[in-house]
Amino acid sequence: MPDEEQRVSVSVTDGIADVRLNRPEKRNALDPAMFAGLVEAGERLRSDVAVRVVVLSGEGPDFCAGLDFTSFRAMTAGERLSASAQLPPSAGPAKATGQRAAYVWAELPVPVIAAVHGNALGGGLQITLGADIRIVAPDARLSVMEINWGLVPDMTGTQLLPELVGRDVAKELTYTGRVVSGEEATALGLCTRTDPDPRTSALTLAAEIAARSPHAVRASKRLLDLAGRVDLEAGFAAEQKEIGALIGSPNQVEAVTARFEKRAPNFEDGR
C-alpha cells in the first residue's frame, strides 16, 4: 500500500465518508505523504455519487499538530518538502500542494464536517478551514502558528480565515500565533460549536444531513459558497437556477410525498 494511503484512511457507510488522518504516533503531522494522502482522498470522494457527507478527523490525541519537524529543518536550507508530493496538476484555484490539502475539502460537492480534538496547529488548523462545519472539543488547542517559524499561512489560511472571523481577528491570530481553546475558537467564529466528543457529534450530524435530499444539499452548498463572493444579482440568479432544477425532480417529489405520508424518504444519490 502506498505511503499516502496509509496516512489517510477512508471508509464510506450509508453515504457518510469517514476520513481520518492516520499518523497518530506523529500527532498526524504533515509530511509529503500526508499532503498527498489528503489530496488524493478528497479527489476520490469528489466523484463518488454515493457519498452524501464527509466527516474529517484525526486518529490519536490530535487532529493535526501541523508540519512535520523535518519540513522545518529543510526550510533552513531553502527546501520545501511539500513540493515533493507526487500529484497530478490541479484544475482548481489551489495549485500548491499544501493549499490543495486544505481546499480539496471545500471543492467537494457535499458537506464536509471537521471534528477537531487535541491540537490543530498551523497547517492542521488550515485543513479545517476547507470544511463547511467545524465541531471542536472545548479543550482543543488551535493556532495560526506559522509566525513562530518565521512564516505566513500558505495553505489557504490568509484567504479563508478572514471569512470566518473577520479581517481584524484574522490579523491578530496570524500576527501573534497565539493558541486559542475550542471554546474561544467558537466564540470567535473560527469553529461552529463545541462538543466533548466532536467525532461522535460530527457523525450524528452527518447522518442527519445524509437523510436529506442529496440534490438539495449539494445545491445548497453551491449557493452558500457563492455568498459574498459574487454580487447579489449573480447570487439571486443562481438561486433561481437551482430551485428551477429541483422543483418536480424525483428527489423533490419524494421529499414531498414522504412528508405527507409520514415516512422516511428514499432518495436517489445525486450529483
Sequence and secondary structure as in RCSB ss.txt:
>XXXX:A:sequence
MPDEEQRVSVSVTDGIADVRLNRPEKRNALDPAMFAGLVEAGERLRSDVAVRVVVLSGEGPDFCAGLDFTSFRAM
TAGERLSASAQLPPSAGPAKATGQRAAYVWAELPVPVIAAVHGNALGGGLQITLGADIRIVAPDARLSVMEINWG
LVPDMTGTQLLPELVGRDVAKELTYTGRVVSGEEATALGLCTRTDPDPRTSALTLAAEIAARSPHAVRASKRLLD
LAGRVDLEAGFAAEQKEIGALIGSPNQVEAVTARFEKRAPNFEDGR
>XXXX:A:secstr
  HHHHHEEEEEETTEEEEEE  GGGTT B HHHHHHHHHHHHHHHT TT  EEEEEESTT SB  B HHHHHHH
TTT  GGGGS     SSS  SHHHHHHHHHHHSSS EEEEE SEEETHHHHHHTTSSEEEE TT EEE GGGGGT
    SSHHHHHHHHH HHHHHHHHHH   EEHHHHHHHTSSSEE SSHHHHHHHHHHHHHTS HHHHHHHHHHHH
HTTTS HHHHHHHHHHHHHHHTTSHHHHHHHHHHHHTS        
